[in-house]
């Protein structure tokens, strides 16, 4: 999944707009920094458990 933020910057505000692509630039939603960080951390936990051969982590 690619998230295009207006101006191509990293999300810093509480809810940054997400656009469909750099050409049309239609707003398709908003991303919250805490949600992006939680998804990233969950992906890291899953990857680490796969590398060790453990059972998948129990996520919220």
mmJSON file of the N, C-alpha and C atoms, coordinates in Angstrom:
{"data_MODEL":{"atom_site":{
"group_PDB":["ATOM","ATOM","ATOM","ATOM","ATOM","ATOM","ATOM","ATOM","ATOM","ATOM","ATOM","ATOM","ATOM","ATOM","ATOM","ATOM","ATOM","ATOM","ATOM","ATOM","ATOM","ATOM","ATOM","ATOM","ATOM","ATOM","ATOM","ATOM","ATOM","ATOM","ATOM","ATOM","ATOM","ATOM","ATOM","ATOM","ATOM","ATOM","ATOM","ATOM","ATOM","ATOM","ATOM","ATOM","ATOM","ATOM","ATOM","ATOM","ATOM","ATOM","ATOM","ATOM","ATOM","ATOM","ATOM","ATOM","ATOM","ATOM","ATOM","ATOM","ATOM","ATOM","ATOM","ATOM","ATOM","ATOM","ATOM","ATOM","ATOM","ATOM","ATOM","ATOM","ATOM","ATOM","ATOM","ATOM","ATOM","ATOM","ATOM","ATOM","ATOM","ATOM","ATOM","ATOM","ATOM","ATOM","ATOM","ATOM","ATOM","ATOM","ATOM","ATOM","ATOM","ATOM","ATOM","ATOM","ATOM","ATOM","ATOM","ATOM","ATOM","ATOM","ATOM","ATOM","ATOM","ATOM","ATOM","ATOM","ATOM","ATOM","ATOM","ATOM","ATOM","ATOM","ATOM","ATOM","ATOM","ATOM","ATOM","ATOM","ATOM","ATOM","ATOM","ATOM","ATOM","ATOM","ATOM","ATOM","ATOM","ATOM","ATOM","ATOM","ATOM","ATOM","ATOM","ATOM","ATOM","ATOM","ATOM","ATOM","ATOM","ATOM","ATOM","ATOM","ATOM","ATOM","ATOM","ATOM","ATOM","ATOM","ATOM","ATOM","ATOM","ATOM","ATOM","ATOM","ATOM","ATOM","ATOM","ATOM","ATOM","ATOM","ATOM","ATOM","ATOM","ATOM","ATOM","ATOM","ATOM","ATOM","ATOM","ATOM","ATOM","ATOM","ATOM","ATOM","ATOM","ATOM","ATOM","ATOM"],
"id":[1,2,3,4,5,6,7,8,9,10,11,12,13,14,15,16,17,18,19,20,21,22,23,24,25,26,27,28,29,30,31,32,33,34,35,36,37,38,39,40,41,42,43,44,45,46,47,48,49,50,51,52,53,54,55,56,57,58,59,60,61,62,63,64,65,66,67,68,69,70,71,72,73,74,75,76,77,78,79,80,81,82,83,84,85,86,87,88,89,90,91,92,93,94,95,96,97,98,99,100,101,102,103,104,105,106,107,108,109,110,111,112,113,114,115,116,117,118,119,120,121,122,123,124,125,126,127,128,129,130,131,132,133,134,135,136,137,138,139,140,141,142,143,144,145,146,147,148,149,150,151,152,153,154,155,156,157,158,159,160,161,162,163,164,165,166,167,168,169,170,171,172,173,174,175,176,177,178,179,180],
"type_symbol":["N","C","C","N","C","C","N","C","C","N","C","C","N","C","C","N","C","C","N","C","C","N","C","C","N","C","C","N","C","C","N","C","C","N","C","C","N","C","C","N","C","C","N","C","C","N","C","C","N","C","C","N","C","C","N","C","C","N","C","C","N","C","C","N","C","C","N","C","C","N","C","C","N","C","C","N","C","C","N","C","C","N","C","C","N","C","C","N","C","C","N","C","C","N","C","C","N","C","C","N","C","C","N","C","C","N","C","C","N","C","C","N","C","C","N","C","C","N","C","C","N","C","C","N","C","C","N","C","C","N","C","C","N","C","C","N","C","C","N","C","C","N","C","C","N","C","C","N","C","C","N","C","C","N","C","C","N","C","C","N","C","C","N","C","C","N","C","C","N","C","C","N","C","C","N","C","C","N","C","C"],
"label_atom_id":["N","CA","C","N","CA","C","N","CA","C","N","CA","C","N","CA","C","N","CA","C","N","CA","C","N","CA","C","N","CA","C","N","CA","C","N","CA","C","N","CA","C","N","CA","C","N","CA","C","N","CA","C","N","CA","C","N","CA","C","N","CA","C","N","CA","C","N","CA","C","N","CA","C","N","CA","C","N","CA","C","N","CA","C","N","CA","C","N","CA","C","N","CA","C","N","CA","C","N","CA","C","N","CA","C","N","CA","C","N","CA","C","N","CA","C","N","CA","C","N","CA","C","N","CA","C","N","CA","C","N","CA","C","N","CA","C","N","CA","C","N","CA","C","N","CA","C","N","CA","C","N","CA","C","N","CA","C","N","CA","C","N","CA","C","N","CA","C","N","CA","C","N","CA","C","N","CA","C","N","CA","C","N","CA","C","N","CA","C","N","CA","C","N","CA","C","N","CA","C","N","CA","C","N","CA","C","N","CA","C"],
"label_alt_id":[null,null,null,null,null,null,null,null,null,null,null,null,null,null,null,null,null,null,null,null,null,null,null,null,null,null,null,null,null,null,null,null,null,null,null,null,null,null,null,null,null,null,null,null,null,null,null,null,null,null,null,null,null,null,null,null,null,null,null,null,null,null,null,null,null,null,null,null,null,null,null,null,null,null,null,null,null,null,null,null,null,null,null,null,null,null,null,null,null,null,null,null,null,null,null,null,null,null,null,null,null,null,null,null,null,null,null,null,null,null,null,null,null,null,null,null,null,null,null,null,null,null,null,null,null,null,null,null,null,null,null,null,null,null,null,null,null,null,null,null,null,null,null,null,null,null,null,null,null,null,null,null,null,null,null,null,null,null,null,null,null,null,null,null,null,null,null,null,null,null,null,null,null,null,null,null,null,null,null,null],
"label_comp_id":["UNK","UNK","UNK","UNK","UNK","UNK","UNK","UNK","UNK","UNK","UNK","UNK","UNK","UNK","UNK","UNK","UNK","UNK","UNK","UNK","UNK","UNK","UNK","UNK","UNK","UNK","UNK","UNK","UNK","UNK","UNK","UNK","UNK","UNK","UNK","UNK","UNK","UNK","UNK","UNK","UNK","UNK","UNK","UNK","UNK","UNK","UNK","UNK","UNK","UNK","UNK","UNK","UNK","UNK","UNK","UNK","UNK","UNK","UNK","UNK","UNK","UNK","UNK","UNK","UNK","UNK","UNK","UNK","UNK","UNK","UNK","UNK","UNK","UNK","UNK","UNK","UNK","UNK","UNK","UNK","UNK","UNK","UNK","UNK","UNK","UNK","UNK","UNK","UNK","UNK","UNK","UNK","UNK","UNK","UNK","UNK","UNK","UNK","UNK","UNK","UNK","UNK","UNK","UNK","UNK","UNK","UNK","UNK","UNK","UNK","UNK","UNK","UNK","UNK","UNK","UNK","UNK","UNK","UNK","UNK","UNK","UNK","UNK","UNK","UNK","UNK","UNK","UNK","UNK","UNK","UNK","UNK","UNK","UNK","UNK","UNK","UNK","UNK","UNK","UNK","UNK","UNK","UNK","UNK","UNK","UNK","UNK","UNK","UNK","UNK","UNK","UNK","UNK","UNK","UNK","UNK","UNK","UNK","UNK","UNK","UNK","UNK","UNK","UNK","UNK","UNK","UNK","UNK","UNK","UNK","UNK","UNK","UNK","UNK","UNK","UNK","UNK","UNK","UNK","UNK"],
"label_asym_id":["A","A","A","A","A","A","A","A","A","A","A","A","A","A","A","A","A","A","A","A","A","A","A","A","A","A","A","A","A","A","A","A","A","A","A","A","A","A","A","A","A","A","A","A","A","A","A","A","A","A","A","A","A","A","A","A","A","A","A","A","A","A","A","A","A","A","A","A","A","A","A","A","A","A","A","A","A","A","A","A","A","A","A","A","A","A","A","A","A","A","A","A","A","A","A","A","A","A","A","A","A","A","A","A","A","A","A","A","A","A","A","A","A","A","A","A","A","A","A","A","A","A","A","A","A","A","A","A","A","A","A","A","A","A","A","A","A","A","A","A","A","A","A","A","A","A","A","A","A","A","A","A","A","A","A","A","A","A","A","A","A","A","A","A","A","A","A","A","A","A","A","A","A","A","A","A","A","A","A","A"],
"label_entity_id":["1","1","1","1","1","1","1","1","1","1","1","1","1","1","1","1","1","1","1","1","1","1","1","1","1","1","1","1","1","1","1","1","1","1","1","1","1","1","1","1","1","1","1","1","1","1","1","1","1","1","1","1","1","1","1","1","1","1","1","1","1","1","1","1","1","1","1","1","1","1","1","1","1","1","1","1","1","1","1","1","1","1","1","1","1","1","1","1","1","1","1","1","1","1","1","1","1","1","1","1","1","1","1","1","1","1","1","1","1","1","1","1","1","1","1","1","1","1","1","1","1","1","1","1","1","1","1","1","1","1","1","1","1","1","1","1","1","1","1","1","1","1","1","1","1","1","1","1","1","1","1","1","1","1","1","1","1","1","1","1","1","1","1","1","1","1","1","1","1","1","1","1","1","1","1","1","1","1","1","1"],
"label_seq_id":[1,1,1,2,2,2,3,3,3,4,4,4,5,5,5,6,6,6,7,7,7,8,8,8,9,9,9,10,10,10,11,11,11,12,12,12,13,13,13,14,14,14,15,15,15,16,16,16,17,17,17,18,18,18,19,19,19,20,20,20,21,21,21,22,22,22,23,23,23,24,24,24,25,25,25,26,26,26,27,27,27,28,28,28,29,29,29,30,30,30,31,31,31,32,32,32,33,33,33,34,34,34,35,35,35,36,36,36,37,37,37,38,38,38,39,39,39,40,40,40,41,41,41,42,42,42,43,43,43,44,44,44,45,45,45,46,46,46,47,47,47,48,48,48,49,49,49,50,50,50,51,51,51,52,52,52,53,53,53,54,54,54,55,55,55,56,56,56,57,57,57,58,58,58,59,59,59,60,60,60],
"pdbx_PDB_ins_code":[null,null,null,null,null,null,null,null,null,null,null,null,null,null,null,null,null,null,null,null,null,null,null,null,null,null,null,null,null,null,null,null,null,null,null,null,null,null,null,null,null,null,null,null,null,null,null,null,null,null,null,null,null,null,null,null,null,null,null,null,null,null,null,null,null,null,null,null,null,null,null,null,null,null,null,null,null,null,null,null,null,null,null,null,null,null,null,null,null,null,null,null,null,null,null,null,null,null,null,null,null,null,null,null,null,null,null,null,null,null,null,null,null,null,null,null,null,null,null,null,null,null,null,null,null,null,null,null,null,null,null,null,null,null,null,null,null,null,null,null,null,null,null,null,null,null,null,null,null,null,null,null,null,null,null,null,null,null,null,null,null,null,null,null,null,null,null,null,null,null,null,null,null,null,null,null,null,null,null,null],
"Cartn_x":[0.842,0.0,0.883,0.594,1.316,0.383,0.882,0.095,0.734,-0.004,0.48,-0.039,0.88,0.493,0.693,-0.133,0.0,1.373,2.099,3.436,4.509,4.143,5.105,5.862,5.319,6.023,5.55,6.239,5.874,4.751,3.812,2.685,3.191,2.801,3.186,1.979,0.973,-0.209,-1.108,-2.14,-3.034,-3.819,-4.122,-4.797,-4.427,-3.486,-3.031,-3.866,-4.181,-4.937,-4.103,-4.77,-4.146,-4.766,-3.904,-4.398,-4.263,-5.036,-5.042,-3.746,-3.185,-1.888,-1.375,-0.132,0.494,-0.049,-0.687,-1.21,-2.6,-3.538,-4.913,-5.058,-4.377,-4.368,-5.765,-6.588,-7.902,-7.769,-8.337,-8.266,-9.147,-8.537,-9.265,-9.446,-8.85,-8.987,-7.967,-7.814,-6.875,-6.096,-4.84,-4.021,-3.667,-3.764,-3.393,-2.04,-1.129,0.223,0.207,-0.642,-0.66,-1.096,-2.039,-2.474,-1.367,-0.65,0.455,1.559,1.883,2.933,2.513,1.242,0.77,0.818,0.429,0.492,1.927,2.839,4.255,4.806,4.51,4.996,4.417,3.139,2.525,3.193,3.508,4.188,5.571,6.282,7.591,7.47,6.472,6.262,5.973,5.144,4.83,6.068,6.862,8.078,9.064,9.247,10.172,9.718,8.419,7.932,8.102,7.916,8.131,9.596,10.502,11.936,12.378,11.767,12.133,11.357,10.33,9.503,8.491,8.222,7.248,5.825,4.884,3.476,3.264,2.311,2.054,1.71,2.158,1.859,0.375,-0.108,-1.5,-1.55,-2.231,-2.344,-3.702,-3.782,-4.968,-6.179],
"Cartn_y":[-1.175,0.0,1.231,2.127,3.389,4.491,5.323,6.456,7.716,8.445,9.709,10.837,11.504,12.651,13.914,14.894,16.155,16.742,17.074,17.626,16.562,15.277,14.195,14.134,14.689,14.711,13.579,13.405,12.395,12.946,12.072,12.502,13.007,14.183,14.745,15.278,15.714,16.273,15.143,15.502,14.482,13.779,14.453,13.79,14.483,13.886,14.418,13.847,14.659,14.15,13.186,12.174,11.197,11.402,11.475,11.688,10.413,10.325,9.11,8.946,9.996,9.947,11.368,11.485,12.805,13.635,12.991,13.738,14.31,13.459,13.913,14.642,14.146,14.748,14.881,13.85,13.827,13.26,13.93,13.45,12.213,11.117,9.853,9.473,10.224,9.93,10.695,10.268,10.911,9.838,10.129,9.2,9.871,9.092,9.573,8.964,9.783,9.327,8.12,8.121,7.0,5.711,5.79,4.592,4.056,4.957,4.539,3.884,4.456,3.892,2.541,2.388,1.124,0.037,0.365,-0.602,-1.009,-0.045,-0.326,-1.242,-0.94,-1.76,-3.171,-3.305,-4.63,-5.432,-4.776,-5.459,-5.941,-5.13,-5.55,-6.758,-6.759,-7.895,-9.172,-9.069,-10.235,-10.747,-9.842,-10.224,-10.907,-10.354,-10.942,-12.331,-12.523,-13.844,-14.849,-14.425,-15.313,-15.711,-14.754,-15.035,-16.029,-15.975,-16.881,-18.19,-18.253,-19.452,-19.545,-18.44,-18.407,-18.334,-18.525,-18.316,-16.827,-16.473,-15.045,-14.333,-13.087,-12.349,-12.038,-11.972,-11.58,-10.06,-9.527,-8.078,-7.653,-6.508,-5.918,-6.574],
"Cartn_z":[0.0,0.0,0.0,-0.912,-0.96,-0.496,0.367,0.862,0.321,-0.483,-1.024,-0.144,0.52,1.339,0.522,0.746,0.025,0.318,-0.735,-0.597,-0.448,-0.471,-0.385,0.93,1.971,3.254,4.154,5.251,6.239,7.109,7.482,8.32,9.666,10.038,11.331,12.092,11.372,12.032,12.508,13.231,13.773,12.679,11.59,10.473,9.17,8.44,7.165,6.029,5.013,3.876,3.038,2.484,1.591,0.216,-0.822,-2.179,-2.997,-4.088,-4.904,-5.69,-6.245,-6.927,-7.092,-7.536,-7.629,-8.789,-9.766,-10.907,-10.631,-10.208,-9.968,-8.638,-7.617,-6.285,-5.678,-5.841,-5.21,-3.8,-2.822,-1.441,-1.303,-0.838,-0.681,0.785,1.679,3.1,3.91,5.15,6.057,6.798,7.119,7.889,9.212,10.276,11.602,11.947,12.446,12.746,13.677,14.699,15.648,14.967,14.023,13.305,12.401,11.735,10.879,11.705,12.855,13.706,14.278,14.656,15.192,14.114,12.892,11.795,11.51,11.521,11.295,12.387,13.634,14.747,14.699,14.332,14.205,13.096,11.985,10.884,11.32,12.096,12.606,13.527,14.406,15.307,14.522,13.485,12.665,11.942,11.386,10.679,11.62,12.798,13.765,14.191,14.384,14.794,13.663,12.406,11.266,11.159,11.368,11.277,12.343,13.522,14.612,14.551,13.712,13.634,14.754,15.415,16.509,15.956,16.845,16.491,16.252,15.408,15.172,16.474,16.62,17.852,17.946,19.166,19.388,19.39,18.399,18.275,18.771,19.29,19.898,19.402],
"occupancy":[1.0,1.0,1.0,1.0,1.0,1.0,1.0,1.0,1.0,1.0,1.0,1.0,1.0,1.0,1.0,1.0,1.0,1.0,1.0,1.0,1.0,1.0,1.0,1.0,1.0,1.0,1.0,1.0,1.0,1.0,1.0,1.0,1.0,1.0,1.0,1.0,1.0,1.0,1.0,1.0,1.0,1.0,1.0,1.0,1.0,1.0,1.0,1.0,1.0,1.0,1.0,1.0,1.0,1.0,1.0,1.0,1.0,1.0,1.0,1.0,1.0,1.0,1.0,1.0,1.0,1.0,1.0,1.0,1.0,1.0,1.0,1.0,1.0,1.0,1.0,1.0,1.0,1.0,1.0,1.0,1.0,1.0,1.0,1.0,1.0,1.0,1.0,1.0,1.0,1.0,1.0,1.0,1.0,1.0,1.0,1.0,1.0,1.0,1.0,1.0,1.0,1.0,1.0,1.0,1.0,1.0,1.0,1.0,1.0,1.0,1.0,1.0,1.0,1.0,1.0,1.0,1.0,1.0,1.0,1.0,1.0,1.0,1.0,1.0,1.0,1.0,1.0,1.0,1.0,1.0,1.0,1.0,1.0,1.0,1.0,1.0,1.0,1.0,1.0,1.0,1.0,1.0,1.0,1.0,1.0,1.0,1.0,1.0,1.0,1.0,1.0,1.0,1.0,1.0,1.0,1.0,1.0,1.0,1.0,1.0,1.0,1.0,1.0,1.0,1.0,1.0,1.0,1.0,1.0,1.0,1.0,1.0,1.0,1.0,1.0,1.0,1.0,1.0,1.0,1.0],
"B_iso_or_equiv":[0.0,0.0,0.0,0.0,0.0,0.0,0.0,0.0,0.0,0.0,0.0,0.0,0.0,0.0,0.0,0.0,0.0,0.0,0.0,0.0,0.0,0.0,0.0,0.0,0.0,0.0,0.0,0.0,0.0,0.0,0.0,0.0,0.0,0.0,0.0,0.0,0.0,0.0,0.0,0.0,0.0,0.0,0.0,0.0,0.0,0.0,0.0,0.0,0.0,0.0,0.0,0.0,0.0,0.0,0.0,0.0,0.0,0.0,0.0,0.0,0.0,0.0,0.0,0.0,0.0,0.0,0.0,0.0,0.0,0.0,0.0,0.0,0.0,0.0,0.0,0.0,0.0,0.0,0.0,0.0,0.0,0.0,0.0,0.0,0.0,0.0,0.0,0.0,0.0,0.0,0.0,0.0,0.0,0.0,0.0,0.0,0.0,0.0,0.0,0.0,0.0,0.0,0.0,0.0,0.0,0.0,0.0,0.0,0.0,0.0,0.0,0.0,0.0,0.0,0.0,0.0,0.0,0.0,0.0,0.0,0.0,0.0,0.0,0.0,0.0,0.0,0.0,0.0,0.0,0.0,0.0,0.0,0.0,0.0,0.0,0.0,0.0,0.0,0.0,0.0,0.0,0.0,0.0,0.0,0.0,0.0,0.0,0.0,0.0,0.0,0.0,0.0,0.0,0.0,0.0,0.0,0.0,0.0,0.0,0.0,0.0,0.0,0.0,0.0,0.0,0.0,0.0,0.0,0.0,0.0,0.0,0.0,0.0,0.0,0.0,0.0,0.0,0.0,0.0,0.0],
"pdbx_formal_charge":[null,null,null,null,null,null,null,null,null,null,null,null,null,null,null,null,null,null,null,null,null,null,null,null,null,null,null,null,null,null,null,null,null,null,null,null,null,null,null,null,null,null,null,null,null,null,null,null,null,null,null,null,null,null,null,null,null,null,null,null,null,null,null,null,null,null,null,null,null,null,null,null,null,null,null,null,null,null,null,null,null,null,null,null,null,null,null,null,null,null,null,null,null,null,null,null,null,null,null,null,null,null,null,null,null,null,null,null,null,null,null,null,null,null,null,null,null,null,null,null,null,null,null,null,null,null,null,null,null,null,null,null,null,null,null,null,null,null,null,null,null,null,null,null,null,null,null,null,null,null,null,null,null,null,null,null,null,null,null,null,null,null,null,null,null,null,null,null,null,null,null,null,null,null,null,null,null,null,null,null],
"auth_seq_id":[1,1,1,2,2,2,3,3,3,4,4,4,5,5,5,6,6,6,7,7,7,8,8,8,9,9,9,10,10,10,11,11,11,12,12,12,13,13,13,14,14,14,15,15,15,16,16,16,17,17,17,18,18,18,19,19,19,20,20,20,21,21,21,22,22,22,23,23,23,24,24,24,25,25,25,26,26,26,27,27,27,28,28,28,29,29,29,30,30,30,31,31,31,32,32,32,33,33,33,34,34,34,35,35,35,36,36,36,37,37,37,38,38,38,39,39,39,40,40,40,41,41,41,42,42,42,43,43,43,44,44,44,45,45,45,46,46,46,47,47,47,48,48,48,49,49,49,50,50,50,51,51,51,52,52,52,53,53,53,54,54,54,55,55,55,56,56,56,57,57,57,58,58,58,59,59,59,60,60,60],
"auth_comp_id":["UNK","UNK","UNK","UNK","UNK","UNK","UNK","UNK","UNK","UNK","UNK","UNK","UNK","UNK","UNK","UNK","UNK","UNK","UNK","UNK","UNK","UNK","UNK","UNK","UNK","UNK","UNK","UNK","UNK","UNK","UNK","UNK","UNK","UNK","UNK","UNK","UNK","UNK","UNK","UNK","UNK","UNK","UNK","UNK","UNK","UNK","UNK","UNK","UNK","UNK","UNK","UNK","UNK","UNK","UNK","UNK","UNK","UNK","UNK","UNK","UNK","UNK","UNK","UNK","UNK","UNK","UNK","UNK","UNK","UNK","UNK","UNK","UNK","UNK","UNK","UNK","UNK","UNK","UNK","UNK","UNK","UNK","UNK","UNK","UNK","UNK","UNK","UNK","UNK","UNK","UNK","UNK","UNK","UNK","UNK","UNK","UNK","UNK","UNK","UNK","UNK","UNK","UNK","UNK","UNK","UNK","UNK","UNK","UNK","UNK","UNK","UNK","UNK","UNK","UNK","UNK","UNK","UNK","UNK","UNK","UNK","UNK","UNK","UNK","UNK","UNK","UNK","UNK","UNK","UNK","UNK","UNK","UNK","UNK","UNK","UNK","UNK","UNK","UNK","UNK","UNK","UNK","UNK","UNK","UNK","UNK","UNK","UNK","UNK","UNK","UNK","UNK","UNK","UNK","UNK","UNK","UNK","UNK","UNK","UNK","UNK","UNK","UNK","UNK","UNK","UNK","UNK","UNK","UNK","UNK","UNK","UNK","UNK","UNK","UNK","UNK","UNK","UNK","UNK","UNK"],
"auth_asym_id":["A","A","A","A","A","A","A","A","A","A","A","A","A","A","A","A","A","A","A","A","A","A","A","A","A","A","A","A","A","A","A","A","A","A","A","A","A","A","A","A","A","A","A","A","A","A","A","A","A","A","A","A","A","A","A","A","A","A","A","A","A","A","A","A","A","A","A","A","A","A","A","A","A","A","A","A","A","A","A","A","A","A","A","A","A","A","A","A","A","A","A","A","A","A","A","A","A","A","A","A","A","A","A","A","A","A","A","A","A","A","A","A","A","A","A","A","A","A","A","A","A","A","A","A","A","A","A","A","A","A","A","A","A","A","A","A","A","A","A","A","A","A","A","A","A","A","A","A","A","A","A","A","A","A","A","A","A","A","A","A","A","A","A","A","A","A","A","A","A","A","A","A","A","A","A","A","A","A","A","A"],
"auth_atom_id":["N","CA","C","N","CA","C","N","CA","C","N","CA","C","N","CA","C","N","CA","C","N","CA","C","N","CA","C","N","CA","C","N","CA","C","N","CA","C","N","CA","C","N","CA","C","N","CA","C","N","CA","C","N","CA","C","N","CA","C","N","CA","C","N","CA","C","N","CA","C","N","CA","C","N","CA","C","N","CA","C","N","CA","C","N","CA","C","N","CA","C","N","CA","C","N","CA","C","N","CA","C","N","CA","C","N","CA","C","N","CA","C","N","CA","C","N","CA","C","N","CA","C","N","CA","C","N","CA","C","N","CA","C","N","CA","C","N","CA","C","N","CA","C","N","CA","C","N","CA","C","N","CA","C","N","CA","C","N","CA","C","N","CA","C","N","CA","C","N","CA","C","N","CA","C","N","CA","C","N","CA","C","N","CA","C","N","CA","C","N","CA","C","N","CA","C","N","CA","C","N","CA","C","N","CA","C","N","CA","C"],
"pdbx_PDB_model_num":[1,1,1,1,1,1,1,1,1,1,1,1,1,1,1,1,1,1,1,1,1,1,1,1,1,1,1,1,1,1,1,1,1,1,1,1,1,1,1,1,1,1,1,1,1,1,1,1,1,1,1,1,1,1,1,1,1,1,1,1,1,1,1,1,1,1,1,1,1,1,1,1,1,1,1,1,1,1,1,1,1,1,1,1,1,1,1,1,1,1,1,1,1,1,1,1,1,1,1,1,1,1,1,1,1,1,1,1,1,1,1,1,1,1,1,1,1,1,1,1,1,1,1,1,1,1,1,1,1,1,1,1,1,1,1,1,1,1,1,1,1,1,1,1,1,1,1,1,1,1,1,1,1,1,1,1,1,1,1,1,1,1,1,1,1,1,1,1,1,1,1,1,1,1,1,1,1,1,1,1]
}}}
